[in-house]
Amino acid sequence: MNMCEYQKLARKTAIYPDLGNNFIYPVLGLCGETGEIAEKIKKIIRDKKGVVSGEDKVQIEKELGDVLWYISNVASELGMSLETIAQNNVKKLQDRQNRNMLRGSGDNR
């Protein structure tokens, strides 16, 4: 499956208020899901000394899927393509790598 296919399929499962004119809802969902991943990692560090089990990976993968769903729907709400977003991100990172600027901070490095 490519990013475009995923985005179309994910969009078919979107049910929330003012669908098609509401980027706020999926942005808030994205924040919640990323928080769930952080919480799982925190507990792995606290309770398991940072050792990630197979079951932990299964649970984290599910949460990452939820993050991807919300990212996809934010993009759809804003008329953006996940495929284009992914391509542009890789280009940006390759450019930073070529200029030895992967480390550091700031959006425009």
ZADO-200839 format. One line per field, with one value per residue (C-alpha): z negated, x, y negated. Coordinates in nm, 2 decimals, padded with zeros to 4 digits. Each point is the difference from the previous one (the first is absolute). Layout:
N
w = Z / ...;
u = X / ...;
v = Y / ...;
END
This chain:
109
w = 00.00 / 00.08 / -00.19 / 00.24 / -00.03 / -00.38 / -00.01 / 00.21 / -00.21 / -00.33 / 00.12 / 00.06 / -00.37 / -00.12 / -00.21 / -00.19 / -00.01 / 00.31 / 00.19 / 00.30 / -00.18 / -00.34 / -00.03 / -00.37 / -00.09 / 00.16 / -00.14 / -00.35 / 00.06 / 00.13 / -00.33 / -00.20 / 00.19 / -00.02 / -00.37 / -00.02 / 00.16 / -00.24 / -00.29 / 00.11 / 00.05 / -00.34 / -00.17 / 00.19 / -00.14 / -00.35 / -00.03 / 00.24 / -00.02 / 00.37 / 00.13 / 00.27 / 00.02 / 00.30 / -00.16 / -00.05 / 00.37 / 00.09 / -00.22 / 00.13 / 00.36 / -00.06 / -00.14 / 00.29 / 00.23 / -00.18 / 00.03 / 00.38 / 00.03 / -00.16 / 00.20 / 00.31 / -00.09 / -00.09 / 00.34 / 00.16 / -00.18 / 00.13 / 00.36 / -00.03 / 00.13 / -00.24 / 00.29 / 00.07 / -00.37 / -00.03 / 00.32 / -00.11 / -00.34 / 00.14 / 00.24 / -00.29 / -00.21 / 00.29 / 00.06 / -00.37 / 00.01 / 00.31 / -00.18 / -00.33 / -00.17 / -00.14 / -00.35 / -00.16 / -00.04 / 00.20 / 00.29 / 00.26 / -00.04;
u = 00.00 / 00.13 / -00.07 / -00.27 / -00.19 / 00.03 / -00.13 / -00.31 / -00.08 / 00.06 / -00.23 / -00.28 / 00.00 / 00.00 / -00.31 / 00.01 / -00.18 / 00.01 / 00.21 / 00.17 / 00.01 / 00.15 / 00.38 / -00.02 / -00.16 / 00.28 / 00.27 / -00.14 / -00.02 / 00.36 / 00.11 / -00.18 / 00.14 / 00.36 / -00.05 / -00.11 / 00.32 / 00.21 / -00.19 / 00.08 / 00.36 / 00.01 / -00.13 / 00.25 / 00.28 / -00.15 / -00.12 / 00.22 / 00.33 / -00.05 / -00.03 / -00.27 / -00.18 / -00.17 / -00.34 / 00.12 / 00.09 / -00.35 / -00.16 / 00.23 / -00.07 / -00.37 / 00.05 / 00.23 / -00.28 / -00.24 / 00.26 / 00.02 / -00.38 / -00.02 / 00.29 / -00.17 / -00.33 / 00.17 / 00.16 / -00.34 / -00.17 / 00.26 / 00.00 / 00.35 / 00.13 / 00.18 / 00.21 / 00.12 / 00.05 / 00.22 / 00.20 / 00.06 / 00.11 / 00.26 / 00.13 / 00.03 / 00.19 / 00.23 / 00.08 / 00.08 / 00.21 / 00.19 / 00.07 / 00.10 / -00.29 / -00.20 / 00.09 / -00.09 / -00.32 / -00.24 / -00.23 / 00.21 / 00.34;
v = 00.00 / -00.35 / -00.32 / -00.11 / 00.33 / -00.02 / -00.36 / 00.09 / 00.31 / -00.19 / -00.28 / 00.25 / 00.08 / -00.36 / -00.08 / -00.33 / -00.33 / -00.22 / 00.25 / -00.17 / -00.33 / 00.08 / 00.04 / -00.07 / 00.33 / 00.22 / -00.23 / 00.06 / 00.37 / 00.00 / -00.17 / 00.26 / 00.30 / -00.13 / -00.04 / 00.36 / 00.11 / -00.22 / 00.15 / 00.36 / -00.08 / -00.17 / 00.31 / 00.22 / -00.22 / 00.00 / 00.35 / 00.20 / -00.18 / -00.11 / 00.36 / 00.01 / 00.33 / 00.15 / -00.09 / -00.35 / -00.02 / 00.12 / -00.27 / -00.27 / 00.10 / -00.04 / -00.35 / -00.09 / 00.11 / -00.23 / -00.29 / 00.07 / 00.00 / -00.34 / -00.14 / 00.12 / -00.17 / -00.33 / 00.01 / 00.09 / -00.29 / -00.24 / 00.14 / 00.15 / 00.33 / 00.23 / 00.12 / -00.36 / -00.06 / 00.31 / -00.08 / -00.36 / 00.11 / 00.24 / -00.27 / -00.24 / 00.26 / 00.09 / -00.36 / -00.05 / 00.32 / -00.12 / -00.33 / 00.18 / -00.17 / 00.29 / -00.09 / -00.32 / -00.18 / -00.22 / 00.06 / -00.17 / 00.15;
END
